[in-house]
Amino acid sequence: MGSEAVAKAFADIRAALAVLNAEVDGCGSEPFSAADPLAGLADGSLDILAAAAAVEAGVAGLKARAAMKYADTAHALAPPGMPVQAQEMAVAAEIGCVLALGPRAASAFLSVSHALTTTLPLTLAALHAGTISWQHARGMADEAATLDAAGATALEAHFLDPDTPRPATAATIGEMPAYRFKAKARTWRERHHPESLEKRHAKGVADRRVEYRPDQDGMAWLSACLPADQAMAGWNRLNALSRAAQGPTEPRTLTQLSADHFAQAILTSGTSATFHADNSAGNGEEASDGAGLLSPGIRAQVLVTVPVFSLMGLTEEPAVLDGFGPIPASMARDLVANGADSFYRVLVDPRDGAPLEIGRSSYRVTKAMRNWLRLRDGQCPFPGCSNPSLDNEADHLLAWHHGGTTGISNLGQPCPKHHKLRHTTGWTPTPATKNQPPGWTSPTGRHYKSEHQDWEPPHWPPPVLSAMPAQPGGHADYLYIPRSPGEENLHRVLYGSS
């Protein structure tokens, strides 16, 4: 009876797919909208897309459970004395053949399936409910893999427990692309991992490397695993060089320009020392090679937010590198010591670390406001975009000539592509607040929530806690530290009552 029930269930699914395909072709029993069939078909197609994604997630959860049930029964049926490793290889081989996966992909699928069915019940439930995708579930499993059972449970609860408080305007993890969720999960893991970030970073530095991988059509990939501050500074510098080279007579795209500048940097003599100084937020010495690659006006930029007690060496609370995430406190201290020379004061809420409101009565967005936007949004606020703050543009949500003010609550920082999208199509940003970026409304009227920063209250060292009231009041202070115009920009964050 079981086999018959399974066969009937999948026959019903195939019949439902035939109905849905007819609807997409506009051949259903009735149109989505009798008044406007074309607009109705467009809107109905989006509804089908959304529902199909939820069904795909449910099927992915079913596949994970079925794979682990097969693995359990296969182990139980294995001949006595058969080595465990041989059993696991046999299971992976069978699963790989059924799903047409290679050995590595089959083992990876079984690893994620095992995590979902044994240690990540909330993730599996969300997958069955269709509120997250398989890619989200895989990201959760990857980040939980190096945590103990309590850490994995806490990670899951932070993102999936319905009782965990979160702003109503914040996108859930299933409403953002899986790679953006993975970045947020990585941030949480770095902050809460039982082993200090300093120790793990030291291991990572020892493993730094450059890799080469051939690709199609006479192309190849050259990539490097570097300390985050160096990699981020290099990436920001390539973007700045490439944007500066754009113009009406430049036929190359921004992507092509970045690739060409990268190739020049590693193939032309006289650049290695300069990149080392720039990427480490060093003394600002500039050099130029024969090709004129390095321009005195183009500098590497690094933004880092550091809790004051961590900056002072009293705690090892991670700092946050803009465009990357948590970095070791020692890296942040080195960046500040080798470049920062002035302060901007920014008030934050000590309960969650979110920046508070500032405003201005004139149209011009000040440098301090732009820095505040970077603190609030972290990256371009368009759904799924991770363009870093340094490459974004300040934009009034309600236009100045329509009565909009120049204050944080009426500002966004879209990347150039989504800034253009906003002003040339029907996509419009929704209202923001002092600590919540804007969402977006599409031309079809669908609303997409914004991705919020994962603020956390500061860590207070024991000597400070013992010398102050149990519940400190007032606001905490962020101090923003830029260098002189055109040089590296750095954030410091000083926590304290005021």
KAZIGI-V658435 format. One record per residue. PHI is phi in degrees with one decimal (* if undefined). Layout:
phi=PHI
phi=PHI
//
This chain:
phi=*
phi=-62.4
phi=-63.0
phi=-64.6
phi=-66.3
phi=-64.7
phi=-61.4
phi=-66.7
phi=-61.7
phi=-73.0
phi=-65.9
phi=-64.6
phi=-63.3
phi=-63.8
phi=-65.4
phi=-64.5
phi=-62.9
phi=-63.6
phi=-63.1
phi=-66.9
phi=-63.8
phi=-64.9
phi=-63.9
phi=-62.9
phi=-77.6
phi=75.9
phi=-112.0
phi=-71.8
phi=-65.2
phi=-151.4
phi=-69.4
phi=-63.1
phi=-145.0
phi=-71.5
phi=-71.4
phi=-141.4
phi=-56.7
phi=-67.6
phi=-65.4
phi=-63.7
phi=-65.7
phi=-62.8
phi=-67.0
phi=-64.5
phi=-63.9
phi=-66.0
phi=-61.7
phi=-65.3
phi=-57.6
phi=-63.5
phi=-68.6
phi=-63.7
phi=-61.7
phi=-65.6
phi=-67.1
phi=-56.9
phi=-63.1
phi=-61.2
phi=-65.8
phi=-62.0
phi=-63.6
phi=-62.2
phi=-61.6
phi=-63.0
phi=-66.6
phi=-65.3
phi=-63.5
phi=-72.4
phi=-65.6
phi=-63.2
phi=-59.6
phi=-62.7
phi=-68.9
phi=-64.9
phi=-65.6
phi=-67.1
phi=-90.2
phi=-64.9
phi=-60.1
phi=-56.7
phi=85.6
phi=-69.6
phi=-57.8
phi=-60.4
phi=-61.4
phi=-66.0
phi=-61.0
phi=-65.2
phi=-63.9
phi=-66.0
phi=-63.2
phi=-62.0
phi=-64.4
phi=-65.3
phi=-62.1
phi=-61.7
phi=-68.0
phi=-62.9
phi=-97.5
phi=56.6
phi=-112.7
phi=-73.0
phi=-55.9
phi=-65.9
phi=-65.7
phi=-65.7
phi=-64.7
phi=-65.3
phi=-61.7
phi=-67.1
phi=-64.6
phi=-66.2
phi=-60.4
phi=-63.6
phi=-62.4
phi=-65.5
phi=-88.8
phi=-119.3
phi=-123.9
phi=-125.9
phi=-66.6
phi=-67.2
phi=-67.0
phi=-63.8
phi=-63.7
phi=-65.1
phi=-65.3
phi=-61.3
phi=-76.4
phi=80.3
phi=-90.5
phi=-134.1
phi=-99.5
phi=-60.6
phi=-63.6
phi=-63.6
phi=-63.1
phi=-65.3
phi=-62.1
phi=-62.0
phi=-64.1
phi=-62.2
phi=-73.8
phi=-83.5
phi=-60.6
phi=-98.9
phi=-98.3
phi=-74.8
phi=-59.4
phi=-66.0
phi=-66.3
phi=-63.6
phi=-64.1
phi=-67.1
phi=-60.9
phi=-58.7
phi=-62.1
phi=-59.6
phi=-101.9
phi=-123.9
phi=-70.3
phi=-63.0
phi=-85.6
phi=-73.6
phi=-66.4
phi=-152.2
phi=-58.3
phi=-64.7
phi=-88.2
phi=-85.3
phi=-67.9
phi=-73.5
phi=-65.4
phi=-77.1
phi=-95.9
phi=-123.3
phi=-57.0
phi=-60.0
phi=-68.8
phi=-73.6
phi=-62.9
phi=-60.2
phi=-63.7
phi=-68.6
phi=-65.8
phi=-63.7
phi=-60.2
phi=-62.9
phi=-60.4
phi=-61.8
phi=-75.7
phi=-116.9
phi=-63.8
phi=-64.0
phi=-92.8
phi=-61.2
phi=-62.8
phi=-58.1
phi=-66.4
phi=-66.7
phi=-66.8
phi=-58.7
phi=-65.0
phi=-64.6
phi=-61.6
phi=-63.9
phi=-97.0
phi=-59.5
phi=-166.9
phi=-118.6
phi=-124.0
phi=-123.3
phi=-141.0
phi=-62.2
phi=-132.9
phi=-78.7
phi=57.8
phi=70.9
phi=-114.5
phi=-154.5
phi=-102.9
phi=-124.8
phi=-130.2
phi=-132.8
phi=-100.2
phi=-126.1
phi=-54.4
phi=-57.9
phi=-65.8
phi=-67.4
phi=-63.7
phi=-67.8
phi=-64.1
phi=-63.8
phi=-64.3
phi=-63.2
phi=-68.3
phi=-59.8
phi=-62.1
phi=-64.7
phi=-60.3
phi=-69.5
phi=-65.9
phi=-66.2
phi=-82.7
phi=-68.9
phi=177.6
phi=-62.0
phi=-102.1
phi=-97.3
phi=-79.2
phi=-76.4
phi=-75.4
phi=-60.6
phi=-63.6
phi=-65.9
phi=-62.9
phi=-61.4
phi=-63.6
phi=-66.5
phi=-64.5
phi=-62.2
phi=-62.1
phi=-61.6
phi=-63.5
phi=-94.9
phi=-105.9
phi=-104.1
phi=-71.2
phi=87.9
phi=-112.6
phi=-62.5
phi=-66.3
phi=-65.6
phi=-64.7
phi=-62.5
phi=-68.0
phi=-62.7
phi=-69.2
phi=-98.6
phi=54.4
phi=-87.1
phi=-83.4
phi=82.5
phi=-64.0
phi=-115.8
phi=-131.2
phi=-141.2
phi=-95.0
phi=-62.2
phi=-85.4
phi=71.2
phi=-65.2
phi=-95.1
phi=-107.7
phi=-57.6
phi=-86.6
phi=-108.3
phi=-123.1
phi=-69.5
phi=-124.1
phi=-134.7
phi=-115.9
phi=-138.6
phi=-107.6
phi=-127.0
phi=-62.8
phi=-60.8
phi=-68.0
phi=-69.4
phi=-62.3
phi=-82.7
phi=84.0
phi=-81.9
phi=-134.1
phi=-114.7
phi=-59.5
phi=-60.4
phi=-89.5
phi=-124.6
phi=-92.7
phi=-58.9
phi=87.6
phi=-127.3
phi=131.1
phi=-64.0
phi=-130.5
phi=-61.5
phi=-59.9
phi=-63.6
phi=-64.9
phi=-64.2
phi=-61.8
phi=-65.8
phi=-61.4
phi=-67.7
phi=-64.8
phi=-101.1
phi=-164.6
phi=-73.9
phi=-142.1
phi=-155.4
phi=-126.3
phi=-119.1
phi=-90.2
phi=-131.5
phi=-78.0
phi=-129.6
phi=-81.8
phi=-68.1
phi=-74.9
phi=-138.5
phi=81.9
phi=-77.6
phi=-66.7
phi=-98.0
phi=-72.4
phi=-132.4
phi=-151.0
phi=-157.6
phi=-91.4
phi=-105.7
phi=-70.3
phi=-63.5
phi=-87.6
phi=-74.3
phi=-62.2
phi=-62.6
phi=-65.5
phi=-60.6
phi=-64.3
phi=-66.1
phi=-59.8
phi=-63.2
phi=-64.8
phi=-71.1
phi=-96.5
phi=82.0
phi=-158.0
phi=-54.7
phi=-80.7
phi=-67.3
phi=-51.8
phi=84.8
phi=-84.3
phi=-120.6
phi=-58.7
phi=-68.5
phi=-57.9
phi=-64.3
phi=-103.8
phi=-101.8
phi=-127.1
phi=-68.9
phi=-145.5
phi=-73.8
phi=-69.1
phi=-98.6
phi=-54.8
phi=-55.8
phi=-74.6
phi=-104.1
phi=100.7
phi=-70.8
phi=-99.2
phi=-101.5
phi=-140.6
phi=-55.4
phi=-69.1
phi=-116.4
phi=-126.5
phi=-129.1
phi=-135.2
phi=-68.5
phi=-71.0
phi=-53.6
phi=-65.0
phi=-81.6
phi=-65.2
phi=-66.7
phi=-57.2
phi=-62.1
phi=-94.3
phi=-122.1
phi=-134.2
phi=-85.4
phi=-70.6
phi=-134.3
phi=-76.4
phi=-98.0
phi=-58.5
phi=-114.7
phi=-131.2
phi=-62.3
phi=-130.0
phi=-130.1
phi=-69.5
phi=-72.7
phi=-88.8
phi=-140.7
phi=-117.5
phi=-83.8
phi=-58.8
phi=-84.4
phi=92.2
phi=-77.2
phi=-103.5
phi=-119.5
phi=-72.3
phi=-85.9
phi=-90.1
phi=-96.6
phi=-66.9
phi=-94.0
phi=-70.2
phi=-136.9
phi=-64.9
phi=-70.5
phi=-89.7
phi=-100.1
phi=-67.0
phi=-51.1
phi=-60.3
phi=-73.8
phi=-61.2
phi=-70.7
phi=-102.0
phi=-140.8
phi=-57.3
phi=-61.0
phi=-118.9
phi=-61.5
phi=-109.6
phi=74.8
phi=-111.6
phi=-94.9
phi=-110.5
phi=-101.1
phi=-114.9
phi=-93.9
phi=-118.1
phi=-97.5
phi=-91.6
phi=-61.7
phi=-50.8
phi=87.3
phi=-104.5
phi=-61.3
phi=-107.3
phi=-132.5
phi=-101.6
phi=-115.9
phi=-123.2
phi=-107.7
phi=-96.6
phi=177.7
phi=-83.7
phi=-144.5
//
